């Protein structure tokens, strides 16, 4: 899994906090009020990066029961939180592996049923965008490529929207949708992607943005 960059390109610049991946549950099915505190860890939580540490720290911890090792690349560090003591900061500086966090491949982020991805973002610049895209989170190996799913910030006619891609098992086809709600700079925004009964929905600050029915015969289980 990756956060903040796609193999040294499509770099997100700004802050990310409270990254959570949940399997076997769509945590929201109608408009909701975004969480106002740090997430709790439960049996559906497969990745939880709270970033609750001191400013400037370069150690990242998964607080879920899976305890996945999170590896820092480039200039990623903790700074200026939404909740707790700090958030993840990505400065989009060019490095061989990109300014990102990586986790080893795991079935914990292979989505073969219901799931939820949610996080807070605070974007500051589009300087690291490539092809109008910056990576927020995904399961993929960008150099091959080998992609399971990807969550992007996308520039559309000068405005930033959210794009979610879900790939088929053949790695060459997939489904995607771009939302219509604009993501403002220099402000915290809650983003959630849910899947319930093969319907994927995108939510911005608790408001339903867009959705699509999954028609893929099988979904890709990428190797990262």
C-alpha positions in Angstrom: 0.0 0.0 0.0 1.0 3.6 -0.6 0.1 7.0 0.7 1.2 10.4 -0.7 2.9 9.4 -3.9 2.9 6.9 -6.8 6.5 5.7 -7.4 8.1 9.2 -7.3 5.3 11.0 -9.2 1.7 12.2 -8.7 2.9 13.6 -5.4 0.4 15.0 -2.9 1.5 18.2 -1.1 -0.1 18.9 2.2 -1.3 17.1 5.3 -3.2 13.8 5.9 -4.6 12.6 9.2 -6.5 9.7 10.6 -6.0 7.2 7.7 -8.3 4.2 8.1 -9.0 1.2 6.0 -12.0 -1.1 7.1 -13.0 -4.4 5.6 -16.4 -6.1 5.8 -18.3 -2.9 6.5 -19.6 0.2 4.8 -19.4 2.6 7.8 -21.8 5.1 6.2 -24.8 4.6 3.9 -26.4 8.0 4.1 -25.1 11.6 4.7 -23.3 11.9 8.0 -21.4 14.2 10.3 -17.7 13.6 9.9 -15.9 12.3 13.0 -14.8 14.9 15.5 -12.1 12.9 17.3 -9.6 10.2 16.6 -11.0 6.9 15.3 -11.4 3.9 17.6 -9.8 0.6 16.6 -12.4 -2.2 16.1 -12.4 -5.7 14.4 -13.1 -4.2 11.0 -10.2 -1.8 11.1 -7.3 -3.1 9.0 -5.1 0.0 8.9 -5.2 3.0 11.2 -2.5 5.7 11.0 -3.4 8.3 13.6 -0.2 10.3 13.4 -0.5 11.1 17.1 3.1 11.9 17.9 5.4 14.9 18.2 5.9 17.4 15.4 8.9 16.6 13.2 8.8 12.9 14.0 9.6 10.5 11.1 8.2 7.3 12.7 4.8 6.2 11.5 2.7 3.6 13.3 -0.3 1.4 12.3 -2.6 1.4 15.4 -4.9 -1.3 14.0 -4.8 -4.9 15.2 -2.8 -5.8 12.1 0.2 -3.7 13.3 1.5 -3.3 9.7 5.0 -1.8 9.3 4.8 1.7 7.8 7.9 2.8 5.9 8.7 6.4 5.3 10.2 7.6 2.0 11.4 11.1 1.1 10.5 14.0 3.4 7.3 12.6 4.9 7.0 13.6 8.6 4.5 14.5 11.3 3.3 18.1 11.7 0.2 20.2 12.5 -2.7 17.9 13.4 -6.4 17.7 12.6 -6.7 15.6 15.8 -4.3 14.6 18.5 -0.7 15.9 18.5 0.3 15.8 14.8 -0.7 14.9 11.2 1.3 13.4 8.3 3.0 16.0 6.1 4.1 15.5 2.5 6.2 18.2 0.9 6.2 16.7 -2.7 9.9 17.0 -3.0 11.4 14.7 -5.7 13.1 11.6 -4.4 13.8 8.2 -5.9 10.8 6.6 -4.2 8.7 9.7 -3.9 7.6 11.6 -0.8 5.4 8.8 0.6 4.6 6.1 3.1 4.6 2.4 2.0 3.3 -0.8 3.5 4.0 -4.4 2.4 1.3 -6.2 0.5 -1.5 -7.6 2.6 -5.0 -9.0 2.1 -6.1 -6.4 4.6 -6.4 -4.0 1.7 -7.6 -6.4 -0.9 -11.3 -5.4 -1.3 -13.3 -8.5 -2.2 -16.5 -7.3 -0.5 -17.7 -4.4 1.5 -15.1 -1.8 2.6 -14.5 1.7 3.8 -11.6 4.0 3.2 -11.6 7.3 5.1 -9.1 10.1 5.9 -8.7 13.8 6.4 -6.7 15.9 4.0 -5.4 19.5 3.9 -3.8 20.2 0.5 -1.5 23.2 0.0 -0.2 23.0 -3.5 -0.6 21.2 -6.8 3.1 21.4 -7.6 3.6 17.6 -7.4 0.6 16.7 -9.6 1.3 14.6 -12.7 -1.4 14.1 -15.4 -3.6 16.3 -13.1 -3.4 13.7 -10.3 -2.0 13.4 -6.9 -2.1 10.1 -4.9 -3.8 10.0 -1.5 -3.9 6.3 -0.9 -3.8 3.0 -2.8 -2.9 -0.6 -3.2 -0.6 -0.7 -6.2 3.0 -1.2 -7.4 3.4 1.8 -9.7 6.6 0.7 -11.5 5.0 -2.4 -13.0 2.2 -1.3 -12.8 0.2 -3.6 -10.6 -2.9 -1.8 -9.3 -5.7 -2.9 -7.0 -7.3 0.4 -6.2 -6.3 4.1 -6.0 -7.7 7.2 -4.4 -6.6 10.5 -6.0 -7.0 14.2 -5.7 -7.7 15.3 -9.4 -7.6 18.6 -11.1 -10.7 19.2 -13.2 -10.9 22.5 -15.0 -8.8 24.2 -12.4 -10.7 22.7 -9.4 -9.7 19.8 -7.2 -12.0 16.8 -7.0 -11.7 13.3 -5.7 -11.2 10.3 -8.0 -11.5 6.6 -7.0 -10.3 3.7 -9.2 -11.0 0.0 -8.7 -9.2 -2.4 -11.0 -10.2 -5.8 -12.4 -8.2 -9.0 -11.9 -6.7 -8.7 -15.3 -4.9 -5.4 -14.3 -5.9 -3.8 -17.5 -9.5 -2.8 -17.0 -11.3 -1.2 -14.1 -14.0 1.2 -13.0 -13.6 4.7 -11.7 -15.6 7.9 -10.9 -14.7 11.5 -10.2 -16.8 13.4 -7.8 -18.3 16.8 -8.4 -17.6 18.5 -5.0 -14.6 20.9 -5.0 -11.9 20.3 -2.4 -10.8 23.7 -1.2 -7.1 24.3 -0.4 -5.8 25.1 3.1 -8.7 23.6 4.9 -9.3 20.1 6.4 -11.7 17.9 4.4 -13.0 14.5 5.3 -13.0 12.0 2.4 -14.6 8.6 2.6 -15.1 5.8 0.0 -17.6 3.0 0.9 -18.7 -0.1 -0.8 -21.9 -1.9 0.2 -23.4 -4.7 -1.9 -21.2 -3.8 -4.8 -22.1 -0.1 -4.9 -19.1 2.2 -4.4 -20.0 5.7 -2.9 -17.8 8.7 -2.4 -18.4 11.1 0.5 -17.0 14.6 1.0 -17.4 16.0 4.5 -20.2 13.5 5.1 -22.1 14.5 1.9 -22.7 11.9 -0.8 -20.8 13.0 -3.9 -21.0 10.3 -6.5 -21.3 6.5 -6.8 -21.0 3.6 -9.2 -22.2 -0.1 -9.3 -19.3 -2.5 -9.4 -19.6 -4.8 -12.4 -16.1 -6.3 -12.4 -16.2 -10.1 -12.5 -13.3 -10.1 -10.0 -11.2 -7.4 -8.4 -7.4 -7.1 -8.6 -5.3 -8.1 -5.6 -2.2 -6.1 -6.3 1.2 -7.1 -4.9 1.8 -4.0 -2.8 
